[in-house]
């Protein structure tokens, strides 16, 4: 079931009525909590690729401070996965838009700055 997103603010996002303060992974069937990290790595992309998405959205923090390894973008291109890199609030909204339009989309979201 598509996760229900409520209030979105730096450090906390409401998902399915509960506050989430950790980084998280959204997909068409729900969400998963992730460990906090300072970058999005190829290992993170491997989790994304397991869902075989058409589109991957990366939320790089509410102030856009999280870095993405070049290997992530190269792997996405090789697998023909469209990539959107946005500040986290915009990334969540982009994920919702794609999901509501029936796209096979995933999002890796950093909750912090």
N, C-alpha and C positions, 0 to 999 in steps of 0.2 A: 504494500500500500504506500502510495506517495506520502512522504512525511509532511505534516502540517507545520508550517513555520509561523510563529507569532512575532512577538516583539524582537527586534534586532538591535543590539547595541554592542559597543566595543567591550569584549570580555564576557559577553553572555548573549545567547540566542535561545529563544523559546522554541522547542521542537516537540510536537505532540503534547503540548501543555506543560512540559517540564523544562526548567532552565538547564542549559548546557553551557558549561564553562571551559570545556576542553575542545581541542580541534576535532573536527568530525568529517565524515565522508557521507555524502548524500547519494542515493541512487533511486531508481524508480520503485523499489520495493521497501525502502526505509532508510535508516542511517546507522552508522557505526562510529563509535568514539575512536579517536586516534591519539597517539602520544604527542605531546608538545614538541616542536622542533623549530629551528631557526631557518629552515629552508625546505623546499620540496625537492626530493631526491628521486633518482631512478627507482629505488625501492618503493617509494610512494606511488610512482607511476605504474609499477607492476600490479599494485592493488587495483588501480583504476582500470587497467587493461583486462583484468580478470572478468569484468562485467561486460566486455566487448561493446563499448559504447560507440555511438556515432560522434558524440561530442563530449569533451572533457572541459569542465570549468574549474579554474583554480582561483580560490580566494586568497589573496596574498596579504591578509591582515587588513584591519580597518583603516590604517594609514598607508598601506601598500609597502610595508618594509620587508616582507618575506621574499627571499630570492628563490628562483627556480633554476635547477641545474640545466645546462644546455642539453645534457643527455635526455632529459624529459621531453623537450621539444623535438629532438631528433627522433626519439622512439615513437612519439605521437605521429609525426610526419610519415615515418616508415610504415606505421600501421593504419594510415589514412584516417586518423581521428582528428576532427576539428578541435582546436584549442582556443579557449577564451581565458585570458589572464586579467583579473579585475580586483579592485579592493573588495574585501569580503562581503560587505552589504550588497553591492552591485552584483557580485558573483552569485549570491543566494537568489536574488531576484531573477537573474539570467537563467539559473538552473530551473526555477519554478516556471518561467515562461516556456522554456524548451520542453519540460516534462508535460505541461498542460497541453502542448501542441502534439503530444504523442511521440516525441523524439526519445531515442535511447540515450540518455544523458547521465553523467555522473558529475559530482562536484567534490573537490577536496578543499575544505574551508579552514583557514586559520582564524581563531577567535580573537587573538590579541592584536596588537598594533601591527 
